[in-house]
Every structure is written in C-alpha cells, then in structure tokens.
Amino acid sequence: MLHRPQSTAEALQLLGQDGATILAGGTDIFPAHVDRPPPKALVDISQLPGMRGLSRDGRTLRIGAATTWTDIARADLPPAFDMLRQAALEVGAQQIQNRGTIGGNLCNASPAADGVPPLLALNAEVELVSNRGPRLLALQDFLIGNRRTARAPDEIMTAIMIDDDLPDAQSTFVKLGARKYLVISIVMIAALVEMDSDGRIRDARIAIGSASAVARRMHALEQRLAGMMPGSSVANAVTDDMLADLSPIDDIRATAGYRRDAAAELLRRTLAALRHDARQHA
C-alpha cells in the first residue's frame, strides 16, 4: 500500500507500521524489488514540507533530503560545491537525476554512491527526525558499512546540512567508469583545496569512493598537502602509504589492484587540475 503523508508527524506514524518502507524518488527501491515482493507499505515523503530545495541560514546550507540531483546540478552554489554539482550530473542518466534524491542516495549507502565523496569532503551532517525529536549526525558517522547506516528504523532523514566555511576554495569530482551514463563507478575522487595569500595550500579535503565499503576521507594526505606550494610535489605526495586506509575489492567492474592504482592516478590528475584552478582564482 502506498501512503502520501502531508506532515512529518503523519509520516512518522505511518513508519511505525510493520514492514513500512520510506519512499522518495524510488530509483533504488523499485529496481531492488523487481524479482521479490514489494514492501507491505510505502511511505512517500517526497511531498512533505521542507523536504525539497536548498536554503541558507547564515553560512549554513540546508539541502532537503528529497532534493533531486537535477535541483542540485542547477543550484547557484559557490566553487567549493562544484564537486557536488558535478557528482549530481554523474548519477545515472537525466531521467534518474530528475527523480533520484540526495537523501535516498545516502540512505541507500552504496559504496559507489556518487553523492557521498563530495559530501564527506564538505563535512556534511545529516538531519534525522523521529518522535524523540531531531538529531544531527556527521555523514562519516551516519554511513557505517555497505548498505548500512546509523538511521534508526523510526527515523526519517529530512536534510543535509553543510557549513559554507571555505568561500575561496576550489573543488572537483572525478568518476571512473566503463561509460559515461548509467554506470556504477570503478573509483571516484572528490577534492577541495583552498590557497592562502602566499599561494600555498591552506586546506585540502579529499574523499575516495568505490574503493572501500564506505567512501573515505584521506586525512593523512590532507595533512601532507597543507602548506605545500603548487607544483610537482603536490602530485608526488600521493604515495602508496597515503592510500593505506582504502580496502578495494575484486568484482565484475575491476580488480582491487586496478582500483588502488586508478585511485592514485586520478588523485594526481585531480590535484593538478585543482592546482591550476586555484592559481587562476588567486
């Protein structure tokens, strides 16, 4: 049975039913049930007030969980968010981007979810609501494994919250796959750098997806890059030990070894591109 609640309170009440499943864009739910019985109850939250759209409160950007990838791709956002807009254009094909939601992408918790690396690099938090009240959880704590999240069964993700704290940063997103559209990534890189007045890297944030059960921030590499001048040393900073936290697997798309090598090469190319962009905007 399909329910379309008109308020969050009504949605939470319906979610308490046995076998109830949250539905937003449906681009993950429906393909997953092609060859098995559908959920007993689908609770469509896509029309709830405040669930779709982008808004600001000071320096905090709020993205409603039912905001589509097309909405994000077309949004007027600062350069630090370019990687998120670029990732939005890599989700499925245009029809999927028109229906799929950012909240659904996170709650599905695929290791290859395109939205996760840029949101990790932006230090995003997720807003969860239940009858116990709301809570904020860092995205890195929300994603706890392959298809596993810290969302309680009686909670609804209502928004993604991001502090726009790097107004002069440049960012980019790179996805490696077998073709351009409708492809699950082999590996993904989201990277952001901010330069200081001397042309050195003041802040670097890098996340890699499809190379572990959960996309990972490269904290050791970020620390190594801090204070560096643009040049060959930036690319040379990407060494095997910097990728030690990754745990790629062999599957139909690539071997673990190929994923690790591809991640290193994409990182070098990404940092070179960001170095060029940052110097242009300095």
N, C-alpha and C positions, 0 to 999 in steps of 0.2 A: 504494500500500500504506500502511496506517495502522499506526504504531508507538506504543505507550504505554510509554515507558521508566519505570523505577522509581527511577532515580537521575540526578543531573545528569551524572555521568560517562558513563552509558549514553546519555543524550540527546545529549551532545557527540559520542560515537562515531557515532551514527546520523546526526547532522547532517553528518558528513563524507562521506556518500554523495552521489553525483552526483544533482542535482535535488531534494535533500531540502529541505522547507519546514517551518518551525515552525508549529504549530497550538496555539491556546489556546482562546478562546471560539468562534472560527470565524465571527464575524459580519462580518468583512471578507473572509476567504479564500474562503468559499463563494460569496457573490454575485459576486466577481471572476472566478469560473471557470464561470459559468453557460453561456457560449457558447464555451468553449475547453477543451482537455484539462486535467484536474487535474494537480497536481504528481506526479512519479514516486513520491515518498514524503512522507507527512505525519508529522511527529514531534510527537505530542501531549504538551505539557509541563504541562498543567493539573493533573496529579496529583502532580507532583514535590514532595518535602518542602520546606516553607518558601516555596512559590511563591504561596500564597494566605493572606490575612489581614493584619492590622495589628498591629504590636508596637512597644514603646518600649525604647530603651536610653538612659537618662538623658533628655536633651532631644531626642534624635533619633527621629523617627518613621520606621519601616520599613513600606512597603506592598509586599507581594509582587506580582510582576508579573502573576500570574494572579488577583489580587483583582478581583471583579466590581464593576460600578458600583452594584449593589444593596448589596453589602457596604459600600462607601464611603458611600452615602447614609444607611445605618443606623448608621454608626460614631459613637461618642461622641468628638467632637473639639472642641477649643476654637474660639472665634469666628473666629480667623484662618483657619481651614479651612472656614468656611461657604461660601466661593465654590467650593471643590472639591466639597462635598456638593451644592450647588445645581447645579453642572455635571453631576454624576452623574445627576441627575433629568431632565436635558435630552438625554441620549444616547438616540436612537431612541425606542422605547416600552418598556414594562415588560419585555416578553419579551427585548428586546435588552439591557436593563440587567441582567437575570438571567444572561445568558450572556457578554456582552462584558466584556473585561478592560482594566484600565488600561494594562498593558504592550502589549497589542495596539493600543490607541488611539495610543500613542506610536510604536510601530514602523511602523504604517501611514503615519504622517507626513502626514496630510491637512492642508492649510492650514485646513480647517474642523473639525479635531479638537477636540471640546468640552473635553477634559481639559487641553489644552496651556496656554491662558492662565492659569488658576489655578495650575498647577504652575510656570509661569515666574515668576509673582508671588510664589510661595513659595520661590523659589531652589532648586528641586528638582534633585537629581542622580539619575542612573540607574546602577544596578549591572549590569555586564556580566561574564559569566564565559565563559572558554574554557579549552582545555588549557594555555594560557600562564599562567592564573591569573585572578583578578578585577581589575577596574578600575572606578573611579568617574569619571563624566563629567557635567559640568553639562548640564542639559537644553538650554540655549541653544546648547551646542556639539554636542550629540547630533543635533539637528534641523538639517540643512544645506540643505534645499530641499524643493520639492514632491515628496512621496513618497520623500524621500531622507534617510537617517540615516547616522551615523558608526559604526553597528554593523557589525563585520566579519562575513563570511559564516559563520565558525566560532564566533560568539559567541551567547550566549543572554542576554537581559535577564532578570535574576532579581528585581530590586526597584527601587523608587523610594525615595530617602532624602531626608528633609526635616528641617531643624533647626527645632524649635518655639521660635524665638527672639523672638517678639513676643506674649507671653501676653495683653497688654491690647489687641491690635489688633482691629479690626472689618473684615470683608470681605464682598464680594458679587459675584455673577456675573449678567450680563445677556446674553441671547441674542436677537437679532432674526431672525425667520424668517417664512415665509409662513403658518405654522400652528403649533400647539403641539407636536405629536409627529411623529416620523418625518420630520424636516425638516433639510436642510443649512442652516447658518446663513448669513445675509447678512453679519452682523458680530457679534462677541462682545466683551464687556468683562469683565475680571476686575480688581478693585480692592481694595486693602487700605490702611487708614490706622491709625496709632497716634498718639494725642494725648499731649502732655506735661501736667504738673500745672497749667500756665497755660492750658490749652485750645488750645494751638497744635498744628499738625500736626508731629509729631516725625519720622515716617517715612511715606512713601507708596510703594506699589508698584502699578504699573498695566501690564496687558498687553492687547493687542488682537489678536483672531484673525479670520480670514476677510477680511483686508484687505491681505495680503501673502502671498508664497509660504510664509513661515513666520510664525507668530504672533510679535509683537514687544513687548518691554518699552519703555515710554515714559519713558526715563531723563531726558530734558530736562524733561518735565512733572513728574516726580517731584521733581527738584531745585527747580523753581519752587514747588511746593506746600510744601516743607519750611519750617517757621517761620510759615506763614500761620495767621491766625485763621479759624475758620469764619465764613462769610458769603458775600456775592455775589462777592467777589474770587476765591474758590475756583473757582466755575463760570467766571468771566471769564478764568481762567488757561488755559482750553482755547482756544487760538488756532490758526490755520492752521499757523503755524510749528512748533507743538508736534507736529503730525501729519505733518511732512515726511518721516519715515522710512517711512511707510506707502506701499505700492505696490499699491493695489487694481486689479482688472481688471473688464472688462465680461464678463458671462456671462449665462446664462438667468435667474439669480435677481435680478441687479441690475446697474446700471452702476457704473463706477468712481467717478463723481462722487457718485452716491447713497450708495455705501458710505462715502466720505470724510465726507459731510455727516452720515450716520447715526452714524458713529463719534464725531464731535464732539458731537452732541446726546446720545447715550447716555452719553458720558463726563460731561457736565454733570449729567445726571439721576443718574447713579451717585454722583458726588461729593456731590451734595446729599443723597442718601439716606444715604450713609456719614457725612456730617457730622452728621445727625440722630441716627443710631445711636450714634456716638462720644460725643456730648454726653449721651445718655441713660445711657451706661455709665461716664461720667467720675466 
